[in-house]
Amino acid sequence: MKQLTLILVATPTGLLVINRQKPPYQGCWNALGGKVELGETPAVGAARELFEESGLTVSPEALTTCGLVHWRVDGELRGDLFLYTCTTATAMPLPTATREGVLMTFSPDWLADPQNLGVVPDLQAMLPLFFAGKNGEWNSRFAGDRFLGLEATS
């Protein structure tokens, strides 16, 4: 089973997101993150992925845990997604093209707007989890590539 991370970074100009260059959701805005490598804790993997995707250096201890999302596709558990937030005072030249996509910052309201079709659907559903800063556990359900919803585990 995959262990993945998703990090929402608050900067002086807004929340840092990436316009994905590769599937899934190519061309959509998503938080930064990726796979946890063998021997890494989720926080160490998140800090590494953040550096690889943006050049920002953050210690794993500087990350705030916001929860765990079990990623289910067609009823099958595909992986666990560890959610984190952090804040940086680093001003980045934006937009910035990287090997993963284009980095940019946006306001939380713009990212959370349900009419905004340019944001990865499950990220929009997870934004309240990041904003609340609670460390809970949820199930993210998909039918194929179609996002069905996010619900608290019981």
VOBA-1610 file (N, C-alpha, C; in pm, whole numbers, padded with zeros to 5 digits, always signed):
BEGIN
Met+00084-00118+00000Met+00000+00000+00000Met+00089+00124+00000Lys+00051+00223-00077Lys+00128+00347-00087Lys+00106+00435+00034Gln+00212+00502+00073Gln+00203+00611+00170Gln+00240+00738+00095Leu+00148+00835+00099Leu+00165+00960+00027Leu+00152+01076+00123Thr+00204+01192+00082Thr+00192+01312+00163Thr+00132+01424+00081Leu+00069+01517+00149Leu+00015+01638+00087Leu+00042+01752+00185Ile+00112+01856+00137Ile+00152+01966+00223Ile+00093+02096+00169Leu+00020+02167+00254Leu-00034+02297+00218Leu+00055+02402+00285Val+00124+02481+00201Val+00223+02577+00250Val+00165+02718+00243Ala+00161+02785+00359Ala+00120+02925+00364Ala+00243+03012+00344Thr+00235+03104+00249Thr+00345+03196+00218Thr+00294+03339+00237Pro+00381+03438+00230Pro+00335+03577+00242Pro+00235+03619+00133Thr+00233+03546+00020Thr+00144+03584-00091Thr+00025+03491-00109Gly+00012+03390-00025Gly-00100+03297-00037Gly-00056+03154-00016Leu-00142+03060-00052Leu-00112+02917-00038Leu-00039+02869-00162Leu+00073+02800-00141Leu+00155+02751-00251Leu+00096+02622-00307Val+00070+02622-00436Val+00016+02503-00504Val+00092+02483-00635Ile+00071+02369-00695Ile+00139+02335-00819Ile+00036+02295-00924Asn+00053+02345-01044Asn-00029+02304-01157Asn+00039+02181-01215Arg-00026+02067-01199Arg+00035+01938-01230Arg+00068+01923-01378Gln+00191+01880-01403Gln+00237+01857-01540Gln+00204+01716-01588Lys+00177+01624-01492Lys+00155+01484-01526Lys+00020+01437-01470Pro-00037+01331-01529Pro-00158+01271-01471Pro-00126+01212-01334Pro-00220+01191-01248Pro-00359+01228-01266Pro-00381+01378-01243Tyr-00488+01428-01297Tyr-00527+01569-01284Tyr-00425+01664-01345Gln-00368+01622-01458Gln-00277+01709-01531Gln-00347+01841-01563Gly-00279+01952-01536Gly-00335+02083-01563Gly-00419+02140-01449Cys-00431+02068-01338Cys-00507+02116-01222Cys-00412+02157-01111Trp-00459+02246-01025Trp-00381+02292-00910Trp-00396+02193-00795Asn-00282+02160-00732Asn-00282+02067-00620Asn-00180+02115-00517Ala-00194+02068-00395Ala-00091+02093-00294Ala+00032+02012-00331Leu+00143+02042-00269Leu+00267+01971-00296Leu+00271+01841-00216Gly+00354+01748-00258Gly+00368+01623-00185Gly+00400+01509-00277Gly+00396+01388-00223Gly+00427+01271-00303Gly+00446+01149-00216Lys+00520+01053-00272Lys+00537+00923-00207Lys+00638+00929-00093Val+00606+00855+00011Val+00700+00834+00122Val+00789+00717+00081Glu+00920+00739+00087Glu+01015+00636+00046Glu+01043+00539+00161Leu+01089+00421+00126Leu+01122+00317+00223Leu+01220+00372+00327Gly+01188+00353+00454Gly+01274+00399+00562Gly+01243+00541+00610Glu+01154+00613+00542Glu+01117+00748+00583Glu+00991+00746+00668Thr+00983+00838+00760Thr+00855+00864+00826Thr+00774+00951+00730Pro+00643+00958+00745Pro+00565+01046+00659Pro+00611+01191+00665Ala+00647+01242+00783Ala+00691+01382+00794Ala+00824+01404+00721Val+00916+01309+00732Val+01043+01321+00660Val+01018+01317+00509Gly+00930+01227+00466Gly+00895+01220+00324Gly+00830+01348+00275Ala+00744+01407+00358Ala+00677+01532+00320Ala+00778+01645+00304Ala+00872+01656+00399Ala+00974+01761+00391Ala+01061+01741+00267Arg+01097+01616+00237Arg+01177+01588+00118Arg+01101+01624-00010Glu+00975+01582-00018Glu+00894+01611-00136Glu+00875+01762-00154Leu+00855+01833-00044Leu+00841+01977-00052Leu+00965+02041-00111Phe+01083+01996-00067Phe+01207+02049-00122Phe+01222+02013-00270Glu+01194+01886-00305Glu+01208+01842-00444Glu+01115+01918-00538Glu+00995+01950-00492Glu+00896+02013-00580Glu+00904+02165-00581Ser+00958+02225-00472Ser+00955+02372-00466Ser+01090+02436-00432Gly+01184+02359-00380Gly+01310+02416-00335Gly+01304+02469-00193Leu+01186+02463-00129Leu+01173+02509+00009Leu+01226+02404+00106Thr+01308+02449+00199Thr+01361+02360+00302Thr+01282+02381+00430Val+01219+02275+00478Val+01141+02277+00601Val+01177+02151+00679Ser+01203+02166+00807Ser+01232+02048+00887Ser+01102+01970+00910Pro+01111+01839+00922Pro+00990+01761+00950Pro+00918+01809+01076Glu+00993+01860+01175Glu+00934+01908+01300Glu+00854+02036+01279Ala+00881+02108+01171Ala+00808+02232+01143Ala+00674+02207+01075Leu+00646+02083+01038Leu+00520+02048+00973Leu+00413+02021+01079Thr+00294+02073+01056Thr+00181+02047+01145Thr+00096+01937+01083Thr+00072+01831+01158Thr-00009+01720+01110Thr-00156+01760+01110Cys-00224+01736+00997Cys-00365+01774+00984Cys-00456+01653+00964Gly-00399+01535+00958Gly-00484+01417+00947Gly-00431+01312+00853Leu-00512+01209+00841Leu-00481+01094+00757Leu-00605+01064+00673Val-00583+01053+00542Val-00691+01022+00450Val-00661+00887+00385His-00756+00794+00397His-00744+00664+00332His-00803+00679+00191Trp-00719+00659+00091Trp-00754+00680-00048Trp-00810+00549-00104Arg-00940+00549-00138Arg-01007+00428-00186Arg-01059+00450-00329Val-01028+00354-00414Val-01074+00357-00553Val-01156+00231-00577Asp-01280+00250-00620Asp-01372+00139-00644Asp-01378+00045-00523Gly-01378+00104-00404Gly-01390+00029-00280Gly-01260-00031-00228Glu-01153-00023-00307Glu-01025-00084-00268Glu-00932+00023-00210Leu-00870-00007-00096Leu-00774+00084-00035Leu-00649+00088-00121Arg-00616+00208-00172Arg-00498+00224-00258Arg-00380+00286-00185Gly-00408+00359-00076Gly-00298+00421-00003Gly-00348+00511+00107Asp-00252+00557+00185Asp-00280+00652+00292Asp-00212+00783+00258Leu-00285+00890+00277Leu-00238+01025+00246Leu-00226+01102+00377Phe-00102+01140+00412Phe-00074+01213+00534Phe-00077+01362+00502Leu-00162+01436+00574Leu-00182+01578+00549Leu-00100+01663+00645Tyr-00033+01766+00589Tyr+00049+01856+00669Tyr+00029+02000+00622Thr+00055+02093+00714Thr+00065+02234+00679Thr+00197+02287+00732Cys+00241+02397+00674Cys+00355+02469+00726Cys+00347+02612+00675Thr+00426+02697+00736Thr+00430+02838+00698Thr+00574+02874+00667Thr+00592+02954+00564Thr+00725+03003+00531Thr+00719+03152+00505Ala+00825+03221+00544Ala+00837+03364+00516Ala+00916+03385+00387Thr+00961+03276+00325Thr+01039+03284+00203Thr+00955+03337+00088Ala+01002+03442+00025Ala+00935+03496-00094Ala+00994+03427-00216Met+00908+03364-00293Met+00953+03293-00412Met+00914+03372-00536Pro+00997+03368-00639Pro+00955+03431-00765Pro+00848+03342-00830Leu+00730+03397-00847Leu+00619+03316-00899Leu+00555+03385-01019Pro+00499+03312-01111Pro+00499+03165-01117Pro+00638+03111-01148Thr+00663+02988-01105Thr+00791+02921-01128Thr+00764+02784-01189Ala+00827+02757-01303Ala+00815+02627-01368Ala+00917+02531-01307Thr+00872+02410-01274Thr+00959+02305-01221Thr+00937+02179-01304Arg+01010+02074-01273Arg+00992+01948-01348Arg+00857+01885-01318Glu+00795+01922-01205Glu+00665+01867-01166Glu+00548+01949-01218Gly+00572+02077-01250Gly+00464+02164-01294Gly+00497+02309-01265Val+00395+02392-01253Val+00413+02536-01230Val+00367+02570-01089Leu+00455+02633-01012Leu+00423+02675-00876Leu+00361+02814-00879Met+00261+02834-00794Met+00193+02964-00783Met+00127+02969-00646Thr+00094+03090-00601Thr+00017+03103-00478Thr-00119+03162-00510Phe-00217+03120-00431Phe-00354+03169-00444Phe-00413+03186-00306Ser-00520+03265-00299Ser-00589+03283-00171Ser-00664+03154-00136Pro-00683+03130-00007Pro-00761+03013+00034Pro-00902+03015-00024Asp-00964+03132-00031Asp-01100+03142-00086Asp-01106+03100-00232Trp-01005+03139-00310Trp-01002+03103-00452Trp-00990+02951-00468Leu-00900+02891-00389Leu-00880+02746-00398Leu-01004+02669-00354Ala-01074+02719-00252Ala-01189+02648-00195Ala-01319+02672-00270Asp-01324+02768-00360Asp-01448+02802-00431Asp-01499+02680-00509Pro-01620+02632-00480Pro-01673+02513-00548Pro-01690+02533-00699Gln-01696+02658-00744Gln-01706+02685-00888Gln-01570+02678-00958Asn-01464+02666-00881Asn-01328+02661-00936Asn-01300+02518-00983Leu-01307+02498-01112Leu-01287+02364-01168Leu-01140+02334-01196Gly-01052+02428-01164Gly-00910+02410-01190Gly-00832+02350-01074Val-00901+02316-00966Val-00836+02258-00849Val-00871+02110-00841Val-00773+02028-00806Val-00796+01885-00791Val-00915+01865-00697Pro-01017+01788-00738Pro-01140+01777-00659Pro-01122+01731-00516Asp-01037+01633-00492Asp-01024+01589-00353Asp-00947+01690-00269Leu-00862+01772-00331Leu-00796+01879-00255Leu-00901+01978-00206Gln-00995+02016-00290Gln-01099+02108-00246Gln-01175+02051-00127Ala-01201+01922-00129Ala-01273+01858-00018Ala-01187+01853+00108Met-01055+01846+00091Met-00965+01837+00207Met-00927+01973+00264Leu-00948+02081+00190Leu-00907+02214+00239Leu-00962+02245+00378Pro-01090+02216+00408Pro-01138+02243+00545Pro-01059+02166+00651Leu-01007+02048+00617Leu-00927+01971+00712Leu-00797+02044+00741Phe-00734+02097+00636Phe-00611+02174+00653Phe-00639+02300+00735Phe-00747+02372+00702Phe-00778+02499+00768Phe-00813+02479+00915Ala-00880+02369+00947Ala-00921+02342+01085Ala-00802+02302+01172Gly-00700+02245+01107Gly-00581+02204+01182Gly-00605+02088+01277Lys-00712+02013+01254Lys-00741+01898+01340Lys-00674+01774+01282Asn-00633+01687+01368Asn-00566+01564+01326Asn-00665+01449+01330Gly-00751+01440+01229Gly-00852+01335+01222Gly-00820+01233+01115Glu-00918+01147+01089Glu-00900+01039+00992Glu-01023+01034+00902Trp-01000+01025+00769Trp-01109+01030+00671Trp-01087+00927+00561Asn-01195+00898+00490Asn-01191+00815+00370Asn-01221+00903+00250Ser-01135+00894+00150Ser-01156+00962+00023Ser-01196+00855-00078Arg-01315+00873-00137Arg-01368+00768-00225Arg-01370+00813-00370Phe-01326+00722-00458Phe-01325+00745-00602Phe-01393+00628-00673Ala-01457+00656-00785Ala-01503+00554-00880Ala-01416+00576-01003Gly-01317+00489-01021Gly-01219+00514-01126Gly-01145+00643-01092Asp-01146+00739-01186Asp-01081+00868-01163Asp-01176+00973-01109Arg-01303+00939-01091Arg-01404+01037-01049Arg-01414+01039-00896Phe-01394+01158-00840Phe-01401+01177-00696Phe-01546+01172-00651Leu-01575+01087-00550Leu-01710+01072-00499Leu-01734+01149-00370Gly-01630+01159-00286Gly-01650+01232-00163Gly-01547+01197-00057Leu-01552+01275+00048Leu-01464+01261+00162Leu-01552+01251+00286Glu-01527+01150+00368Glu-01610+01132+00488Glu-01523+01088+00605Ala-01563+01126+00724Ala-01492+01085+00845Ala-01503+00934+00862Thr-01395+00874+00911Thr-01402+00730+00939Thr-01486+00709+01064Ser-01548+00594+01071Ser-01633+00570+01188Ser-01571+00468+01281
//
